[in-house]
Amino acid sequence: MLSARGDWCLIGGLAVNCYVEPVYTLDTDIVVISSEVPKIKRTKRKKDELDLMRILEKYPETRAMMPEEIAKQVP
């Protein structure tokens, strides 16, 4: 169990699914808080952008917090 190892948080698509209609995913992103944070290379930028777009569609009041390139893609 992750809690036994310290603080953690769910990120990525599974975290977004907690707030908008869920979609199927094959991966899970988890960040474990540590004093030694390794550099993590993210190669899923498009999926991350789509997650932000899903949030914006569900919660239009978040538009001002979204990156401009995301906000302009969601009417």
PQR file of N, CA, C, O and H, with PARSE charges and radii, in Angstrom:
ATOM      1  N   MET A   1       0.838  -1.174   0.000 -0.4000 1.5000
ATOM      2  CA  MET A   1       0.000   0.000   0.000 -0.0000 2.0000
ATOM      3  C   MET A   1       0.890   1.247   0.000  0.5500 1.7000
ATOM      4  O   MET A   1       1.831   1.340   0.788 -0.5500 1.4000
ATOM      5  N   LEU A   2       0.596   2.187  -0.869 -0.4000 1.5000
ATOM      6  CA  LEU A   2       1.432   3.374  -1.001 -0.0000 2.0000
ATOM      7  C   LEU A   2       1.492   4.213   0.266  0.5500 1.7000
ATOM      8  O   LEU A   2       2.546   4.764   0.585 -0.5500 1.4000
ATOM      9  H   LEU A   2      -0.169   2.112  -1.509  0.4000 1.0000
ATOM     10  N   SER A   3       0.398   4.322   0.987 -0.4000 1.5000
ATOM     11  CA  SER A   3       0.377   5.161   2.186 -0.0000 2.0000
ATOM     12  C   SER A   3       1.409   4.718   3.211  0.5500 1.7000
ATOM     13  O   SER A   3       1.890   5.535   3.995 -0.5500 1.4000
ATOM     14  H   SER A   3      -0.458   3.875   0.728  0.4000 1.0000
ATOM     15  N   ALA A   4       1.754   3.445   3.216 -0.4000 1.5000
ATOM     16  CA  ALA A   4       2.752   2.940   4.154 -0.0000 2.0000
ATOM     17  C   ALA A   4       4.143   3.489   3.844  0.5500 1.7000
ATOM     18  O   ALA A   4       5.011   3.498   4.717 -0.5500 1.4000
ATOM     19  H   ALA A   4       1.364   2.781   2.578  0.4000 1.0000
ATOM     20  N   ARG A   5       4.366   3.949   2.602 -0.4000 1.5000
ATOM     21  CA  ARG A   5       5.670   4.465   2.196 -0.0000 2.0000
ATOM     22  C   ARG A   5       5.758   5.987   2.281  0.5500 1.7000
ATOM     23  O   ARG A   5       6.826   6.555   2.053 -0.5500 1.4000
ATOM     24  H   ARG A   5       3.661   3.942   1.893  0.4000 1.0000
ATOM     25  N   GLY A   6       4.657   6.650   2.604 -0.4000 1.5000
ATOM     26  CA  GLY A   6       4.676   8.114   2.701 -0.0000 2.0000
ATOM     27  C   GLY A   6       3.583   8.747   1.869  0.5500 1.7000
ATOM     28  O   GLY A   6       2.674   8.067   1.392 -0.5500 1.4000
ATOM     29  H   GLY A   6       3.789   6.188   2.789  0.4000 1.0000
ATOM     30  N   ASP A   7       3.678  10.064   1.698 -0.4000 1.5000
ATOM     31  CA  ASP A   7       2.677  10.808   0.937 -0.0000 2.0000
ATOM     32  C   ASP A   7       2.753  10.467  -0.546  0.5500 1.7000
ATOM     33  O   ASP A   7       3.827  10.169  -1.068 -0.5500 1.4000
ATOM     34  H   ASP A   7       4.416  10.616   2.085  0.4000 1.0000
ATOM     35  N   TRP A   8       1.622  10.512  -1.211 -0.4000 1.5000
ATOM     36  CA  TRP A   8       1.560  10.252  -2.644 -0.0000 2.0000
ATOM     37  C   TRP A   8       0.337  10.957  -3.216  0.5500 1.7000
ATOM     38  O   TRP A   8      -0.546  11.383  -2.472 -0.5500 1.4000
ATOM     39  H   TRP A   8       0.749  10.754  -0.786  0.4000 1.0000
ATOM     40  N   CYS A   9       0.289  11.078  -4.532 -0.4000 1.5000
ATOM     41  CA  CYS A   9      -0.896  11.636  -5.189 -0.0000 2.0000
ATOM     42  C   CYS A   9      -1.076  10.958  -6.543  0.5500 1.7000
ATOM     43  O   CYS A   9      -0.112  10.525  -7.174 -0.5500 1.4000
ATOM     44  H   CYS A   9       1.006  10.732  -5.137  0.4000 1.0000
ATOM     45  N   LEU A  10      -2.303  10.880  -6.961 -0.4000 1.5000
ATOM     46  CA  LEU A  10      -2.661  10.319  -8.260 -0.0000 2.0000
ATOM     47  C   LEU A  10      -2.634  11.459  -9.265  0.5500 1.7000
ATOM     48  O   LEU A  10      -3.185  12.529  -9.005 -0.5500 1.4000
ATOM     49  H   LEU A  10      -3.086  11.231  -6.448  0.4000 1.0000
ATOM     50  N   ILE A  11      -1.988  11.237 -10.428 -0.4000 1.5000
ATOM     51  CA  ILE A  11      -1.908  12.269 -11.458 -0.0000 2.0000
ATOM     52  C   ILE A  11      -2.319  11.669 -12.793  0.5500 1.7000
ATOM     53  O   ILE A  11      -2.576  10.469 -12.889 -0.5500 1.4000
ATOM     54  H   ILE A  11      -1.540  10.368 -10.639  0.4000 1.0000
ATOM     55  N   GLY A  12      -2.380  12.490 -13.803 -0.4000 1.5000
ATOM     56  CA  GLY A  12      -2.669  12.011 -15.146 -0.0000 2.0000
ATOM     57  C   GLY A  12      -4.130  11.690 -15.358  0.5500 1.7000
ATOM     58  O   GLY A  12      -5.006  12.207 -14.665 -0.5500 1.4000
ATOM     59  H   GLY A  12      -2.171  13.465 -13.725  0.4000 1.0000
ATOM     60  N   GLY A  13      -4.379  10.829 -16.329 -0.4000 1.5000
ATOM     61  CA  GLY A  13      -5.739  10.505 -16.737 -0.0000 2.0000
ATOM     62  C   GLY A  13      -6.609   9.943 -15.629  0.5500 1.7000
ATOM     63  O   GLY A  13      -7.794  10.269 -15.559 -0.5500 1.4000
ATOM     64  H   GLY A  13      -3.668  10.409 -16.892  0.4000 1.0000
ATOM     65  N   LEU A  14      -6.057   9.109 -14.765 -0.4000 1.5000
ATOM     66  CA  LEU A  14      -6.877   8.556 -13.682 -0.0000 2.0000
ATOM     67  C   LEU A  14      -7.311   9.637 -12.708  0.5500 1.7000
ATOM     68  O   LEU A  14      -8.424   9.585 -12.186 -0.5500 1.4000
ATOM     69  H   LEU A  14      -5.095   8.843 -14.823  0.4000 1.0000
ATOM     70  N   ALA A  15      -6.457  10.609 -12.457 -0.4000 1.5000
ATOM     71  CA  ALA A  15      -6.844  11.722 -11.586 -0.0000 2.0000
ATOM     72  C   ALA A  15      -7.943  12.547 -12.255  0.5500 1.7000
ATOM     73  O   ALA A  15      -8.901  12.952 -11.598 -0.5500 1.4000
ATOM     74  H   ALA A  15      -5.553  10.652 -12.881  0.4000 1.0000
ATOM     75  N   VAL A  16      -7.811  12.793 -13.542 -0.4000 1.5000
ATOM     76  CA  VAL A  16      -8.839  13.546 -14.270 -0.0000 2.0000
ATOM     77  C   VAL A  16     -10.168  12.801 -14.216  0.5500 1.7000
ATOM     78  O   VAL A  16     -11.220  13.427 -14.086 -0.5500 1.4000
ATOM     79  H   VAL A  16      -7.032  12.463 -14.077  0.4000 1.0000
ATOM     80  N   ASN A  17     -10.135  11.478 -14.314 -0.4000 1.5000
ATOM     81  CA  ASN A  17     -11.359  10.681 -14.260 -0.0000 2.0000
ATOM     82  C   ASN A  17     -12.134  10.873 -12.963  0.5500 1.7000
ATOM     83  O   ASN A  17     -13.331  10.587 -12.919 -0.5500 1.4000
ATOM     84  H   ASN A  17      -9.280  10.970 -14.420  0.4000 1.0000
ATOM     85  N   CYS A  18     -11.489  11.344 -11.919 -0.4000 1.5000
ATOM     86  CA  CYS A  18     -12.185  11.613 -10.656 -0.0000 2.0000
ATOM     87  C   CYS A  18     -13.112  12.815 -10.771  0.5500 1.7000
ATOM     88  O   CYS A  18     -14.015  12.976  -9.951 -0.5500 1.4000
ATOM     89  H   CYS A  18     -10.518  11.577 -11.955  0.4000 1.0000
ATOM     90  N   TYR A  19     -12.902  13.664 -11.779 -0.4000 1.5000
ATOM     91  CA  TYR A  19     -13.647  14.915 -11.894 -0.0000 2.0000
ATOM     92  C   TYR A  19     -14.513  15.023 -13.137  0.5500 1.7000
ATOM     93  O   TYR A  19     -15.437  15.836 -13.170 -0.5500 1.4000
ATOM     94  H   TYR A  19     -12.168  13.533 -12.445  0.4000 1.0000
ATOM     95  N   VAL A  20     -14.238  14.225 -14.158 -0.4000 1.5000
ATOM     96  CA  VAL A  20     -15.029  14.247 -15.387 -0.0000 2.0000
ATOM     97  C   VAL A  20     -15.397  12.815 -15.742  0.5500 1.7000
ATOM     98  O   VAL A  20     -14.981  11.873 -15.066 -0.5500 1.4000
ATOM     99  H   VAL A  20     -13.488  13.565 -14.131  0.4000 1.0000
ATOM    100  N   GLU A  21     -16.177  12.655 -16.804 -0.4000 1.5000
ATOM    101  CA  GLU A  21     -16.579  11.305 -17.209 -0.0000 2.0000
ATOM    102  C   GLU A  21     -15.344  10.473 -17.507  0.5500 1.7000
ATOM    103  O   GLU A  21     -14.494  10.883 -18.297 -0.5500 1.4000
ATOM    104  H   GLU A  21     -16.514  13.420 -17.353  0.4000 1.0000
ATOM    105  N   PRO A  22     -15.239   9.309 -16.884 -0.5600 1.5000
ATOM    106  CA  PRO A  22     -14.028   8.485 -17.043  0.2800 2.0000
ATOM    107  C   PRO A  22     -13.839   7.975 -18.467  0.5500 1.7000
ATOM    108  O   PRO A  22     -14.805   7.743 -19.193 -0.5500 1.4000
ATOM    109  N   VAL A  23     -12.586   7.807 -18.848 -0.4000 1.5000
ATOM    110  CA  VAL A  23     -12.228   7.144 -20.095 -0.0000 2.0000
ATOM    111  C   VAL A  23     -11.303   5.986 -19.757  0.5500 1.7000
ATOM    112  O   VAL A  23     -10.668   5.969 -18.702 -0.5500 1.4000
ATOM    113  H   VAL A  23     -11.801   7.995 -18.258  0.4000 1.0000
ATOM    114  N   TYR A  24     -11.236   5.040 -20.644 -0.4000 1.5000
ATOM    115  CA  TYR A  24     -10.401   3.862 -20.444 -0.0000 2.0000
ATOM    116  C   TYR A  24      -8.934   4.230 -20.608  0.5500 1.7000
ATOM    117  O   TYR A  24      -8.591   5.004 -21.502 -0.5500 1.4000
ATOM    118  H   TYR A  24     -11.751   5.054 -21.501  0.4000 1.0000
ATOM    119  N   THR A  25      -8.074   3.696 -19.773 -0.4000 1.5000
ATOM    120  CA  THR A  25      -6.642   3.955 -19.877 -0.0000 2.0000
ATOM    121  C   THR A  25      -5.854   2.680 -19.585  0.5500 1.7000
ATOM    122  O   THR A  25      -6.306   1.810 -18.840 -0.5500 1.4000
ATOM    123  H   THR A  25      -8.353   3.067 -19.047  0.4000 1.0000
ATOM    124  N   LEU A  26      -4.684   2.590 -20.178 -0.4000 1.5000
ATOM    125  CA  LEU A  26      -3.809   1.443 -19.943 -0.0000 2.0000
ATOM    126  C   LEU A  26      -2.654   1.776 -19.012  0.5500 1.7000
ATOM    127  O   LEU A  26      -1.876   0.897 -18.640 -0.5500 1.4000
ATOM    128  H   LEU A  26      -4.317   3.297 -20.783  0.4000 1.0000
ATOM    129  N   ASP A  27      -2.541   3.059 -18.633 -0.4000 1.5000
ATOM    130  CA  ASP A  27      -1.415   3.441 -17.791 -0.0000 2.0000
ATOM    131  C   ASP A  27      -1.896   4.192 -16.556  0.5500 1.7000
ATOM    132  O   ASP A  27      -3.025   4.679 -16.505 -0.5500 1.4000
ATOM    133  H   ASP A  27      -3.172   3.773 -18.936  0.4000 1.0000
ATOM    134  N   THR A  28      -1.036   4.272 -15.588 -0.4000 1.5000
ATOM    135  CA  THR A  28      -1.304   5.015 -14.366 -0.0000 2.0000
ATOM    136  C   THR A  28      -0.068   5.822 -14.027  0.5500 1.7000
ATOM    137  O   THR A  28       1.047   5.300 -14.038 -0.5500 1.4000
ATOM    138  H   THR A  28      -0.118   3.877 -15.629  0.4000 1.0000
ATOM    139  N   ASP A  29      -0.266   7.098 -13.725 -0.4000 1.5000
ATOM    140  CA  ASP A  29       0.831   7.964 -13.303 -0.0000 2.0000
ATOM    141  C   ASP A  29       0.671   8.218 -11.810  0.5500 1.7000
ATOM    142  O   ASP A  29      -0.390   8.653 -11.363 -0.5500 1.4000
ATOM    143  H   ASP A  29      -1.172   7.522 -13.716  0.4000 1.0000
ATOM    144  N   ILE A  30       1.709   7.953 -11.046 -0.4000 1.5000
ATOM    145  CA  ILE A  30       1.688   8.182  -9.602 -0.0000 2.0000
ATOM    146  C   ILE A  30       2.967   8.911  -9.231  0.5500 1.7000
ATOM    147  O   ILE A  30       4.054   8.546  -9.679 -0.5500 1.4000
ATOM    148  H   ILE A  30       2.571   7.600 -11.409  0.4000 1.0000
ATOM    149  N   VAL A  31       2.831   9.939  -8.414 -0.4000 1.5000
ATOM    150  CA  VAL A  31       4.002  10.650  -7.917 -0.0000 2.0000
ATOM    151  C   VAL A  31       4.141  10.337  -6.443  0.5500 1.7000
ATOM    152  O   VAL A  31       3.193  10.499  -5.674 -0.5500 1.4000
ATOM    153  H   VAL A  31       1.948  10.235  -8.050  0.4000 1.0000
ATOM    154  N   VAL A  32       5.309   9.893  -6.052 -0.4000 1.5000
ATOM    155  CA  VAL A  32       5.607   9.647  -4.649 -0.0000 2.0000
ATOM    156  C   VAL A  32       6.480  10.802  -4.175  0.5500 1.7000
ATOM    157  O   VAL A  32       7.531  11.076  -4.755 -0.5500 1.4000
ATOM    158  H   VAL A  32       6.078   9.761  -6.677  0.4000 1.0000
ATOM    159  N   ILE A  33       6.038  11.472  -3.122 -0.4000 1.5000
ATOM    160  CA  ILE A  33       6.786  12.613  -2.608 -0.0000 2.0000
ATOM    161  C   ILE A  33       8.047  12.110  -1.919  0.5500 1.7000
ATOM    162  O   ILE A  33       7.992  11.225  -1.066 -0.5500 1.4000
ATOM    163  H   ILE A  33       5.185  11.250  -2.651  0.4000 1.0000
ATOM    164  N   SER A  34       9.180  12.683  -2.298 -0.4000 1.5000
ATOM    165  CA  SER A  34      10.460  12.227  -1.782 -0.0000 2.0000
ATOM    166  C   SER A  34      11.432  13.393  -1.742  0.5500 1.7000
ATOM    167  O   SER A  34      11.279  14.363  -2.484 -0.5500 1.4000
ATOM    168  H   SER A  34       9.225  13.402  -2.991  0.4000 1.0000
ATOM    169  N   SER A  35      12.419  13.298  -0.885 -0.4000 1.5000
ATOM    170  CA  SER A  35      13.451  14.335  -0.868 -0.0000 2.0000
ATOM    171  C   SER A  35      14.378  14.189  -2.073  0.5500 1.7000
ATOM    172  O   SER A  35      15.077  15.136  -2.434 -0.5500 1.4000
ATOM    173  H   SER A  35      12.543  12.509  -0.282  0.4000 1.0000
ATOM    174  N   GLU A  36      14.389  13.039  -2.685 -0.4000 1.5000
ATOM    175  CA  GLU A  36      15.180  12.793  -3.887 -0.0000 2.0000
ATOM    176  C   GLU A  36      14.236  12.569  -5.053  0.5500 1.7000
ATOM    177  O   GLU A  36      13.788  11.451  -5.306 -0.5500 1.4000
ATOM    178  H   GLU A  36      13.821  12.269  -2.392  0.4000 1.0000
ATOM    179  N   VAL A  37      13.946  13.639  -5.752 -0.4000 1.5000
ATOM    180  CA  VAL A  37      12.987  13.561  -6.855 -0.0000 2.0000
ATOM    181  C   VAL A  37      13.738  13.294  -8.148  0.5500 1.7000
ATOM    182  O   VAL A  37      14.512  14.134  -8.607 -0.5500 1.4000
ATOM    183  H   VAL A  37      14.311  14.548  -5.547  0.4000 1.0000
ATOM    184  N   PRO A  38      13.511  12.118  -8.740 -0.5600 1.5000
ATOM    185  CA  PRO A  38      14.182  11.844 -10.027  0.2800 2.0000
ATOM    186  C   PRO A  38      13.547  12.649 -11.153  0.5500 1.7000
ATOM    187  O   PRO A  38      12.368  12.997 -11.095 -0.5500 1.4000
ATOM    188  N   LYS A  39      14.333  12.934 -12.163 -0.4000 1.5000
ATOM    189  CA  LYS A  39      13.771  13.609 -13.331 -0.0000 2.0000
ATOM    190  C   LYS A  39      12.970  12.587 -14.124  0.5500 1.7000
ATOM    191  O   LYS A  39      13.467  11.518 -14.479 -0.5500 1.4000
ATOM    192  H   LYS A  39      15.290  12.651 -12.210  0.4000 1.0000
ATOM    193  N   ILE A  40      11.721  12.943 -14.392 -0.4000 1.5000
ATOM    194  CA  ILE A  40      10.834  12.037 -15.125 -0.0000 2.0000
ATOM    195  C   ILE A  40      10.552  12.637 -16.500  0.5500 1.7000
ATOM    196  O   ILE A  40      10.062  13.761 -16.606 -0.5500 1.4000
ATOM    197  H   ILE A  40      11.318  13.811 -14.104  0.4000 1.0000
ATOM    198  N   LYS A  41      10.859  11.894 -17.532 -0.4000 1.5000
ATOM    199  CA  LYS A  41      10.633  12.372 -18.887 -0.0000 2.0000
ATOM    200  C   LYS A  41       9.218  12.008 -19.313  0.5500 1.7000
ATOM    201  O   LYS A  41       8.849  10.834 -19.334 -0.5500 1.4000
ATOM    202  H   LYS A  41      11.257  10.981 -17.446  0.4000 1.0000
ATOM    203  N   ARG A  42       8.434  13.013 -19.648 -0.4000 1.5000
ATOM    204  CA  ARG A  42       7.049  12.784 -20.063 -0.0000 2.0000
ATOM    205  C   ARG A  42       6.955  12.758 -21.582  0.5500 1.7000
ATOM    206  O   ARG A  42       7.387  13.696 -22.253 -0.5500 1.4000
ATOM    207  H   ARG A  42       8.734  13.967 -19.631  0.4000 1.0000
ATOM    208  N   THR A  43       6.403  11.712 -22.109 -0.4000 1.5000
ATOM    209  CA  THR A  43       6.261  11.602 -23.558 -0.0000 2.0000
ATOM    210  C   THR A  43       4.802  11.582 -23.978  0.5500 1.7000
ATOM    211  O   THR A  43       4.490  11.323 -25.141 -0.5500 1.4000
ATOM    212  H   THR A  43       6.052  10.951 -21.564  0.4000 1.0000
ATOM    213  N   LYS A  44       3.914  11.854 -23.040 -0.4000 1.5000
ATOM    214  CA  LYS A  44       2.486  11.762 -23.322 -0.0000 2.0000
ATOM    215  C   LYS A  44       1.835  13.133 -23.386  0.5500 1.7000
ATOM    216  O   LYS A  44       0.705  13.296 -22.926 -0.5500 1.4000
ATOM    217  H   LYS A  44       4.168  12.064 -22.096  0.4000 1.0000
ATOM    218  N   ARG A  45       2.509  14.105 -23.938 -0.4000 1.5000
ATOM    219  CA  ARG A  45       1.996  15.481 -23.920 -0.0000 2.0000
ATOM    220  C   ARG A  45       0.594  15.589 -24.524  0.5500 1.7000
ATOM    221  O   ARG A  45      -0.257  16.281 -23.965 -0.5500 1.4000
ATOM    222  H   ARG A  45       3.427  13.973 -24.312  0.4000 1.0000
ATOM    223  N   LYS A  46       0.343  14.940 -25.619 -0.4000 1.5000
ATOM    224  CA  LYS A  46      -0.972  15.039 -26.263 -0.0000 2.0000
ATOM    225  C   LYS A  46      -2.075  14.503 -25.354  0.5500 1.7000
ATOM    226  O   LYS A  46      -3.151  15.096 -25.277 -0.5500 1.4000
ATOM    227  H   LYS A  46       1.035  14.378 -26.073  0.4000 1.0000
ATOM    228  N   LYS A  47      -1.826  13.401 -24.672 -0.4000 1.5000
ATOM    229  CA  LYS A  47      -2.832  12.871 -23.758 -0.0000 2.0000
ATOM    230  C   LYS A  47      -3.065  13.845 -22.611  0.5500 1.7000
ATOM    231  O   LYS A  47      -4.203  14.051 -22.189 -0.5500 1.4000
ATOM    232  H   LYS A  47      -0.952  12.919 -24.734  0.4000 1.0000
ATOM    233  N   ASP A  48      -1.997  14.440 -22.109 -0.4000 1.5000
ATOM    234  CA  ASP A  48      -2.139  15.426 -21.038 -0.0000 2.0000
ATOM    235  C   ASP A  48      -2.969  16.618 -21.509  0.5500 1.7000
ATOM    236  O   ASP A  48      -3.805  17.135 -20.768 -0.5500 1.4000
ATOM    237  H   ASP A  48      -1.073  14.272 -22.452  0.4000 1.0000
ATOM    238  N   GLU A  49      -2.730  17.048 -22.750 -0.4000 1.5000
ATOM    239  CA  GLU A  49      -3.512  18.157 -23.300 -0.0000 2.0000
ATOM    240  C   GLU A  49      -4.984  17.779 -23.399  0.5500 1.7000
ATOM    241  O   GLU A  49      -5.858  18.586 -23.084 -0.5500 1.4000
ATOM    242  H   GLU A  49      -2.051  16.629 -23.352  0.4000 1.0000
ATOM    243  N   LEU A  50      -5.258  16.562 -23.834 -0.4000 1.5000
ATOM    244  CA  LEU A  50      -6.650  16.116 -23.926 -0.0000 2.0000
ATOM    245  C   LEU A  50      -7.305  16.055 -22.548  0.5500 1.7000
ATOM    246  O   LEU A  50      -8.488  16.367 -22.412 -0.5500 1.4000
ATOM    247  H   LEU A  50      -4.548  15.906 -24.090  0.4000 1.0000
ATOM    248  N   ASP A  51      -6.552  15.657 -21.531 -0.4000 1.5000
ATOM    249  CA  ASP A  51      -7.091  15.650 -20.167 -0.0000 2.0000
ATOM    250  C   ASP A  51      -7.475  17.063 -19.738  0.5500 1.7000
ATOM    251  O   ASP A  51      -8.528  17.265 -19.135 -0.5500 1.4000
ATOM    252  H   ASP A  51      -5.591  15.404 -21.640  0.4000 1.0000
ATOM    253  N   LEU A  52      -6.622  18.043 -20.048 -0.4000 1.5000
ATOM    254  CA  LEU A  52      -6.952  19.432 -19.710 -0.0000 2.0000
ATOM    255  C   LEU A  52      -8.185  19.901 -20.465  0.5500 1.7000
ATOM    256  O   LEU A  52      -9.012  20.628 -19.914 -0.5500 1.4000
ATOM    257  H   LEU A  52      -5.766  17.879 -20.539  0.4000 1.0000
ATOM    258  N   MET A  53      -8.315  19.491 -21.722 -0.4000 1.5000
ATOM    259  CA  MET A  53      -9.491  19.860 -22.509 -0.0000 2.0000
ATOM    260  C   MET A  53     -10.759  19.250 -21.920  0.5500 1.7000
ATOM    261  O   MET A  53     -11.808  19.895 -21.906 -0.5500 1.4000
ATOM    262  H   MET A  53      -7.644  18.901 -22.170  0.4000 1.0000
ATOM    263  N   ARG A  54     -10.672  18.023 -21.437 -0.4000 1.5000
ATOM    264  CA  ARG A  54     -11.834  17.379 -20.799 -0.0000 2.0000
ATOM    265  C   ARG A  54     -12.252  18.146 -19.550  0.5500 1.7000
ATOM    266  O   ARG A  54     -13.441  18.341 -19.301 -0.5500 1.4000
ATOM    267  H   ARG A  54      -9.820  17.499 -21.449  0.4000 1.0000
ATOM    268  N   ILE A  55     -11.267  18.577 -18.770 -0.4000 1.5000
ATOM    269  CA  ILE A  55     -11.580  19.351 -17.567 -0.0000 2.0000
ATOM    270  C   ILE A  55     -12.250  20.667 -17.959  0.5500 1.7000
ATOM    271  O   ILE A  55     -13.250  21.059 -17.357 -0.5500 1.4000
ATOM    272  H   ILE A  55     -10.301  18.418 -18.972  0.4000 1.0000
ATOM    273  N   LEU A  56     -11.705  21.349 -18.965 -0.4000 1.5000
ATOM    274  CA  LEU A  56     -12.265  22.631 -19.393 -0.0000 2.0000
ATOM    275  C   LEU A  56     -13.695  22.477 -19.913  0.5500 1.7000
ATOM    276  O   LEU A  56     -14.546  23.325 -19.646 -0.5500 1.4000
ATOM    277  H   LEU A  56     -10.893  21.031 -19.455  0.4000 1.0000
ATOM    278  N   GLU A  57     -13.959  21.411 -20.648 -0.4000 1.5000
ATOM    279  CA  GLU A  57     -15.321  21.182 -21.134 -0.0000 2.0000
ATOM    280  C   GLU A  57     -16.306  20.994 -19.979  0.5500 1.7000
ATOM    281  O   GLU A  57     -17.426  21.502 -20.028 -0.5500 1.4000
ATOM    282  H   GLU A  57     -13.268  20.722 -20.865  0.4000 1.0000
ATOM    283  N   LYS A  58     -15.899  20.280 -18.964 -0.4000 1.5000
ATOM    284  CA  LYS A  58     -16.770  20.001 -17.813 -0.0000 2.0000
ATOM    285  C   LYS A  58     -16.873  21.206 -16.885  0.5500 1.7000
ATOM    286  O   LYS A  58     -17.931  21.463 -16.311 -0.5500 1.4000
ATOM    287  H   LYS A  58     -14.989  19.867 -18.924  0.4000 1.0000
ATOM    288  N   TYR A  59     -15.762  21.954 -16.735 -0.4000 1.5000
ATOM    289  CA  TYR A  59     -15.705  23.086 -15.809 -0.0000 2.0000
ATOM    290  C   TYR A  59     -15.234  24.334 -16.561  0.5500 1.7000
ATOM    291  O   TYR A  59     -14.067  24.711 -16.451 -0.5500 1.4000
ATOM    292  H   TYR A  59     -14.902  21.745 -17.200  0.4000 1.0000
ATOM    293  N   PRO A  60     -16.124  24.982 -17.325 -0.5600 1.5000
ATOM    294  CA  PRO A  60     -15.722  26.141 -18.121  0.2800 2.0000
ATOM    295  C   PRO A  60     -15.139  27.282 -17.283  0.5500 1.7000
ATOM    296  O   PRO A  60     -14.414  28.126 -17.809 -0.5500 1.4000
ATOM    297  N   GLU A  61     -15.447  27.314 -16.001 -0.4000 1.5000
ATOM    298  CA  GLU A  61     -14.915  28.369 -15.133 -0.0000 2.0000
ATOM    299  C   GLU A  61     -13.402  28.262 -14.940  0.5500 1.7000
ATOM    300  O   GLU A  61     -12.786  29.177 -14.393 -0.5500 1.4000
ATOM    301  H   GLU A  61     -16.036  26.629 -15.574  0.4000 1.0000
ATOM    302  N   THR A  62     -12.798  27.159 -15.381 -0.4000 1.5000
ATOM    303  CA  THR A  62     -11.345  26.994 -15.258 -0.0000 2.0000
ATOM    304  C   THR A  62     -10.592  27.569 -16.457  0.5500 1.7000
ATOM    305  O   THR A  62      -9.365  27.488 -16.505 -0.5500 1.4000
ATOM    306  H   THR A  62     -13.299  26.417 -15.826  0.4000 1.0000
ATOM    307  N   ARG A  63     -11.303  28.148 -17.422 -0.4000 1.5000
ATOM    308  CA  ARG A  63     -10.676  28.641 -18.661 -0.0000 2.0000
ATOM    309  C   ARG A  63      -9.494  29.582 -18.380  0.5500 1.7000
ATOM    310  O   ARG A  63      -8.456  29.478 -19.034 -0.5500 1.4000
ATOM    311  H   ARG A  63     -12.300  28.214 -17.383  0.4000 1.0000
ATOM    312  N   ALA A  64      -9.641  30.488 -17.425 -0.4000 1.5000
ATOM    313  CA  ALA A  64      -8.571  31.446 -17.139 -0.0000 2.0000
ATOM    314  C   ALA A  64      -7.309  30.763 -16.597  0.5500 1.7000
ATOM    315  O   ALA A  64      -6.222  31.334 -16.677 -0.5500 1.4000
ATOM    316  H   ALA A  64     -10.484  30.572 -16.894  0.4000 1.0000
ATOM    317  N   MET A  65      -7.439  29.565 -16.053 -0.4000 1.5000
ATOM    318  CA  MET A  65      -6.292  28.843 -15.506 -0.0000 2.0000
ATOM    319  C   MET A  65      -5.604  27.964 -16.546  0.5500 1.7000
ATOM    320  O   MET A  65      -4.500  27.470 -16.312 -0.5500 1.4000
ATOM    321  H   MET A  65      -8.323  29.102 -15.988  0.4000 1.0000
ATOM    322  N   MET A  66      -6.249  27.769 -17.686 -0.4000 1.5000
ATOM    323  CA  MET A  66      -5.720  26.870 -18.710 -0.0000 2.0000
ATOM    324  C   MET A  66      -4.672  27.555 -19.569  0.5500 1.7000
ATOM    325  O   MET A  66      -4.745  28.763 -19.793 -0.5500 1.4000
ATOM    326  H   MET A  66      -7.146  28.170 -17.876  0.4000 1.0000
ATOM    327  N   PRO A  67      -3.694  26.792 -20.052 -0.5600 1.5000
ATOM    328  CA  PRO A  67      -2.757  27.352 -21.019  0.2800 2.0000
ATOM    329  C   PRO A  67      -3.527  27.834 -22.254  0.5500 1.7000
ATOM    330  O   PRO A  67      -4.520  27.222 -22.646 -0.5500 1.4000
ATOM    331  N   GLU A  68      -3.074  28.912 -22.852 -0.4000 1.5000
ATOM    332  CA  GLU A  68      -3.769  29.503 -23.993 -0.0000 2.0000
ATOM    333  C   GLU A  68      -3.999  28.497 -25.120  0.5500 1.7000
ATOM    334  O   GLU A  68      -5.066  28.477 -25.733 -0.5500 1.4000
ATOM    335  H   GLU A  68      -2.267  29.409 -22.533  0.4000 1.0000
ATOM    336  N   GLU A  69      -2.989  27.661 -25.391 -0.4000 1.5000
ATOM    337  CA  GLU A  69      -3.127  26.687 -26.490 -0.0000 2.0000
ATOM    338  C   GLU A  69      -4.208  25.655 -26.221  0.5500 1.7000
ATOM    339  O   GLU A  69      -4.758  25.082 -27.161 -0.5500 1.4000
ATOM    340  H   GLU A  69      -2.121  27.678 -24.893  0.4000 1.0000
ATOM    341  N   ILE A  70      -4.521  25.409 -24.962 -0.4000 1.5000
ATOM    342  CA  ILE A  70      -5.611  24.492 -24.613 -0.0000 2.0000
ATOM    343  C   ILE A  70      -6.943  25.218 -24.721  0.5500 1.7000
ATOM    344  O   ILE A  70      -7.882  24.714 -25.337 -0.5500 1.4000
ATOM    345  H   ILE A  70      -4.073  25.874 -24.199  0.4000 1.0000
ATOM    346  N   ALA A  71      -7.025  26.411 -24.118 -0.4000 1.5000
ATOM    347  CA  ALA A  71      -8.271  27.170 -24.078 -0.0000 2.0000
ATOM    348  C   ALA A  71      -8.793  27.485 -25.482  0.5500 1.7000
ATOM    349  O   ALA A  71     -10.003  27.459 -25.708 -0.5500 1.4000
ATOM    350  H   ALA A  71      -6.263  26.821 -23.618  0.4000 1.0000
ATOM    351  N   LYS A  72      -7.895  27.781 -26.427 -0.4000 1.5000
ATOM    352  CA  LYS A  72      -8.368  28.140 -27.775 -0.0000 2.0000
ATOM    353  C   LYS A  72      -8.912  26.940 -28.548  0.5500 1.7000
ATOM    354  O   LYS A  72      -9.572  27.120 -29.571 -0.5500 1.4000
ATOM    355  H   LYS A  72      -6.912  27.802 -26.244  0.4000 1.0000
ATOM    356  N   GLN A  73      -8.649  25.729 -28.081 -0.4000 1.5000
ATOM    357  CA  GLN A  73      -9.154  24.531 -28.766 -0.0000 2.0000
ATOM    358  C   GLN A  73     -10.519  24.097 -28.264  0.5500 1.7000
ATOM    359  O   GLN A  73     -11.162  23.241 -28.871 -0.5500 1.4000
ATOM    360  H   GLN A  73      -8.113  25.583 -27.250  0.4000 1.0000
ATOM    361  N   VAL A  74     -10.971  24.685 -27.153 -0.4000 1.5000
ATOM    362  CA  VAL A  74     -12.261  24.307 -26.574 -0.0000 2.0000
ATOM    363  C   VAL A  74     -13.203  25.500 -26.697  0.5500 1.7000
ATOM    364  O   VAL A  74     -12.966  26.536 -26.076 -0.5500 1.4000
ATOM    365  H   VAL A  74     -10.449  25.380 -26.659  0.4000 1.0000
ATOM    366  N   PRO A  75     -14.279  25.371 -27.495 -0.5600 1.5000
ATOM    367  CA  PRO A  75     -15.211  26.494 -27.682  0.2800 2.0000
ATOM    368  C   PRO A  75     -15.918  26.895 -26.398  0.5500 1.7000
ATOM    369  O   PRO A  75     -16.728  27.822 -26.402 -0.5500 1.4000
TER
END
